[in-house]
């Protein structure tokens, strides 16, 4: 399980939002499920962005060009085509 990771996070003064495995004896009352859902959506958005080769390898030399390509990729992902 990720108990050592939870302890390390608590030492820094932050709150861990990692659900425990279903086969553990303790419960998941400490998890903020709304925050976990939002985190899940953001992680999936980054995973979808990495499917675009130009974004994953950062072919653009200029910051503005890269930001524009990320914006176009996000539009492409979120628009129902």
C-alpha positions in Angstrom: 0.0 0.0 0.0 1.1 3.6 -0.1 1.3 4.2 3.6 4.9 5.4 3.4 3.9 7.9 0.7 1.1 9.2 3.0 3.5 9.6 5.9 5.9 11.5 3.7 3.1 13.8 2.5 1.9 14.5 6.1 5.4 15.4 7.2 5.3 18.3 4.7 2.1 19.6 6.3 -0.2 18.7 3.4 -3.2 16.4 3.3 -2.9 13.2 1.3 -5.9 12.4 -0.9 -4.9 8.9 -1.8 -7.6 6.2 -1.4 -6.5 3.0 0.3 -6.8 -0.3 -1.5 -10.1 -2.2 -1.1 -8.5 -5.1 0.6 -7.1 -3.1 3.6 -8.7 -3.2 6.9 -9.0 0.6 7.3 -11.5 2.8 5.7 -11.4 5.7 3.2 -13.1 8.3 5.3 -10.1 10.6 5.0 -10.5 11.0 1.2 -12.2 14.0 -0.3 -14.0 12.3 -3.2 -14.9 15.5 -5.0 -11.3 16.6 -5.1 -10.3 13.1 -6.2 -12.8 13.2 -9.1 -11.4 16.6 -10.2 -7.8 15.3 -10.0 -8.8 12.3 -12.0 -10.2 14.5 -14.8 -7.1 16.6 -14.9 -4.8 13.6 -15.1 -6.9 12.2 -17.9 -6.7 15.5 -19.8 -2.9 15.5 -19.6 -2.9 11.9 -20.8 -5.1 12.8 -23.8 -2.8 15.8 -24.5 0.2 13.5 -24.6 -1.3 11.6 -27.5 -0.5 14.6 -29.7 3.1 14.0 -30.8 4.0 17.7 -31.2 2.9 18.5 -27.7 4.5 15.5 -26.1 7.9 16.1 -27.7 7.6 19.9 -27.7 8.6 20.6 -31.3 7.7 24.3 -31.1 10.6 26.5 -30.3 8.6 29.5 -29.1 6.5 29.6 -26.0 3.6 31.2 -27.7 3.5 28.6 -30.5 3.5 25.8 -27.9 0.7 27.4 -25.9 -1.3 27.8 -29.1 -0.9 24.2 -30.1 -1.9 23.1 -26.6 -5.0 25.2 -26.8 -5.9 23.8 -30.2 -5.4 20.3 -28.9 -7.6 21.0 -25.9 -10.3 22.4 -28.3 -10.0 19.3 -30.4 -10.3 17.0 -27.4 -13.3 18.8 -25.8 -15.4 19.5 -28.9 -17.6 16.6 -29.8 -16.7 15.9 -33.4 
